[in-house]
Amino acid sequence: MNIGIFFKVRNRLRTSLQGLIYPFFFARFGARSRILRPIRIDGSDNIAIGTDVFVNNFAWIETIRAFSVQPRLDIRDRVYIGNSAHIIVTHSIEIGCDVLIADRVYVADYIHGYEDIHTPVKTQDLIQRRPVNIGDGSWIGENVVILGARIGRHCVIGANAVVTSDIPDFCVAVGAPARVVRHWHPDRKQWLKGAPSARAACSASVTNEINHA
């Protein structure tokens, strides 16, 4: 048998088995979705996965009941997540439709406490940050870290960026901490250097909300 055919048959069998078994363990597990060889999946009853979602090898995906809220991870339709993804939820993380996430990306809505210098950081209480939301159609580059921040629609986050504050819709952001270096100007219909003005960002956000209402 041709080795390529063998792997295709094996992959389809695995997808079929996951489609039969995973819906019993997840809040939702959509048709034709697949998680390849995860390292760890905990709290799957708080994880909703849409249709045609692909999570590549060695993912660590976990929801933690560390605070008074019920944690929730919502991965929408047609999301691709690369190798060695690390997604940890204590409150809420939402990944919009058609999002592309490269390898070794870390996403969380909390940090470890460190204020007490007499106590090891690993044993201090977790500190909840804001919920994470990644807008539809965005691209998250390799080795990106996202901590308690919103990323708008159709954004590009460059490799190795650390996102700790919100990125508006239609922006390119790079660096640690991440900063916007390009944005789409709706009136000029072109990409411009730098961050959008507060007025332009607000106007674009309102327009997008109306168009998606």
N, C-alpha and C positions, 0 to 999 in steps of 0.2 A: 504494500500500500504506500502511495506517495505520502511523505511525512507531513506535507501541508494539508492534505485531506484529513489525515489522522487528527491533527490539532483542531481543525474546523469541526469535525464530528465530536471530539471531546468537549470543546467549548460549548457547542450547542446542547449537549447532554447536561453539562453543568448548569447552563442557563435555565433549561427546562426544570431541573431539580430544584434550583433556587426559587423559581416561579411557583412551584408547588409547596415548598416547605416554608420559605421566609415569610409569607403573609400571616402565618400563625404566630410569628414572633415580633414582627414590626407593627407599628401603628398603621402603616400602609407600606406596601411594596408593589410598585406598579409593574405593568406588563413589560417584558423584555429588558428589565433592569438586571444588573449583575454586579456582584462584589467579588473580585478575584482574591483569593487567599489572604483574607484579613489577618492581621496579628491579633487584634482584639476588637470585639464589639460588645459593649455593655449598655444596659438600659435601652435595649432595642424597642421596647414597648412605647418609648417616647420619641421614636425616630420615624418620620414619614418620608418615603422615597417615591418620587413620581415615576412616570413611564420613560423607558429608554435611557435610564441613568446607568453610567458605567463608572465603577470605582476600581482603579487598577490595584496592583499587588501591594500587600503589606500595610494596609490602612489600619489606623487605630482610631476608632470612632466610639465616643462614650458620652452618655448623659449622666450627670451626677446630681443627686438630691442633696445639695449642700446648704441650701437656703430654704426659705418658706415657700418659694414658688416651685411649680412643677416644671422641670426642664423640658425643652422641646427643640428638636432638630428637624427642620423641614427642608428637604432637598427636592426642588421642583423638576419638571420634565426636561429631558435631554441634557442633563448636566454630565460633564466629563471631569473626573477627578483623577489625577495622576498617581504615580507610585509614592508610597510612604507618606500618605496624608495623615495628619494628626488633628482631629477635630474633637474638642471637648466642650460640652455645654453644661452650664449650671442654671441658665435662665432661658435664653432664646437665641438660636442661630437660624437664619433663613438664607438659602442659596437659590437665587432666581433661575428661571428657565434659560437654557442654552448657555450657561456659564461654563467657561473652560478654565480648569485649575491645573497647573503644571505640577511637577514632582516636588515632594518634600515641603509642602505648604502646611503651616500651623495656624489653626483658627480657634480662638477661645473667647469667652465672654467673662473671664475672670483672671486674676493674677494671685500669686502667693503673697501673703503678708510678710513683711521684713522689718517692721518698725522696732520690734523688741530685739535688741542686740545680744541679749542673754539666751535667746532661744533659737535653735537652728531654723532656718527658713522653711525647711521641708515639714516641720511640725507646727508652724504657725497657721492660723486660720486663713482660709481663702478670702479674697476680697472681690466682691462681684462688681464688674464693670457693666457698661451698657450692653444691650443686646446687639448682636452682629447681624447685618443685612447686606448681602451682595446682590446688586441689581441685575436684572435680565441682561444677557448678552455680554457680560464683562469677561475679561481675561486676566487671570491672576498668574504672574510669572513664577519661576522656580524659586524655592527657598523663601517665599514671602511669609511674613508673620502678620496676622490680623488680630488685634486685641480690642474688643469692645468698641467697634467703629462701624459706621455705615459706608458702604461703597455704592455709588450710584449706578445707573444703567449705562451700558456700553462704555465702561471704563477699562483702561489698561493699567495694571499695576506691575511695574518693572521688577525684574529679578532682584532678590535680596532686600526688597523694601520691607519696612516695618510700619504698619498702618495702625496708628493709635488715635487718629481723629478722622472725622468724616471727609470723604472725597465726593464732590458733587457729580451729577450725571455728566457723561460725555467728557471725561477728563483722562489725561495720562499723568500718572504719579510715580515718582521714583524716590529712592533714598531712605535713610534711617535717621530721624523719622521721615515718613513719606511726605513729599510736597508735590503739588501740582505743577507740571512743567509745560503742559499743553492743554488746550480746551477747545471745544467746538463752539463757534459763534453762530447762533441761530439766524441772525440777520444777514451776516456776510456769507453764510453757508460755506465756511471753511474752518480748518484747524488753525488756531493762533497760539503763539508762545505765551507761557505764563499762566497764572490762575485767572479765572473769570472774576469780574468785579462782583461785589455783593449784590448789586442790583440786577446784573445779567444772570447770575446764578439763581436768584429768586424768581426772575421772570421765566427762565427756562424750566425751573421746577414746577411752577404753576401751569405752564403750557403742557408739560409732560403729564401732569396729573389729570388735566382736562382731557387730553388725547387718550389716556388709558382708563378713563372713568367708565 
